[in-house]
Amino acid sequence: MMVAIDRTNCVSCGTCSETCPDLFQPNPDDSFSQIVELYRVDGDIAKGKPSEALEPCARDAVDLCPVQIISIEET
């Protein structure tokens, strides 16, 4: 699974980081959501490959995001 965040349309509500804090966190510089460093792909703060254990909460975060800016691509 690959997770991507459209950070330009993030509203900084914190739902994703509350739902799946081991994968998502607010960026300290702009408060928009980003992927936790451990799971980033090529250092990209907007793309990540979560562990299998985090996949359920990643899916929950996608479903709960009020502006639907998180997407999942099955790999």
C-alpha positions as CSV (number, residue, x, y, z in Angstrom):
1,M,0.0,0.0,0.0
2,M,1.1,3.5,-0.8
3,V,-0.4,6.5,0.9
4,A,-0.3,10.0,-0.5
5,I,-1.4,13.4,1.0
6,D,-2.4,16.4,-1.2
7,R,-0.8,18.8,1.3
8,T,-1.8,21.9,-0.8
9,N,-5.5,21.2,0.1
10,C,-4.9,20.1,3.7
11,V,-7.0,22.1,6.2
12,S,-4.8,21.1,9.3
13,C,-7.8,19.6,11.1
14,G,-5.6,16.8,12.7
15,T,-8.1,14.0,12.0
16,C,-5.5,11.8,10.3
17,S,-2.9,12.2,13.0
18,E,-5.5,11.5,15.6
19,T,-6.7,8.5,13.8
20,C,-3.3,7.1,12.8
21,P,-0.6,8.9,14.8
22,D,2.1,6.4,13.9
23,L,1.8,7.3,10.2
24,F,0.6,10.9,10.1
25,Q,1.8,14.0,11.9
26,P,1.4,17.7,11.5
27,N,4.3,19.5,9.9
28,P,5.9,21.8,12.5
29,D,6.5,24.5,9.9
30,D,3.1,24.8,8.3
31,S,0.8,22.5,10.4
32,F,-0.3,20.5,7.3
33,S,-0.3,16.8,7.5
34,Q,2.8,14.8,6.6
35,I,4.0,11.2,6.7
36,V,6.1,10.2,9.7
37,E,9.7,10.0,8.6
38,L,10.0,6.2,9.2
39,Y,7.4,5.5,6.5
40,R,8.3,8.2,3.9
41,V,9.1,7.1,0.3
42,D,12.3,8.7,-0.9
43,G,12.1,11.3,1.8
44,D,8.9,12.8,0.4
45,I,6.8,14.1,3.3
46,A,3.6,13.6,1.3
47,K,4.1,9.9,0.3
48,G,4.5,6.9,2.5
49,K,4.5,3.1,2.6
50,P,3.0,2.1,6.0
51,S,3.7,-1.2,7.7
52,E,1.0,-3.8,7.3
53,A,0.0,-3.2,11.0
54,L,-0.8,0.4,10.1
55,E,-2.8,-0.3,7.0
56,P,-6.2,-0.4,8.8
57,C,-5.7,3.0,10.5
58,A,-4.4,4.5,7.3
59,R,-7.7,3.4,5.6
60,D,-9.6,4.9,8.5
61,A,-7.7,8.2,8.1
62,V,-8.6,8.2,4.3
63,D,-12.3,7.7,5.2
64,L,-12.4,10.3,8.0
65,C,-10.5,13.1,6.3
66,P,-13.1,15.9,5.9
67,V,-11.5,17.2,2.7
68,Q,-10.6,13.8,1.2
69,I,-6.9,14.7,0.5
70,I,-5.5,11.4,1.5
71,S,-5.4,8.6,-1.1
72,I,-4.3,5.0,-1.1
73,E,-2.8,3.1,-4.0
74,E,-2.5,-0.7,-3.6
75,T,1.0,-1.9,-4.5
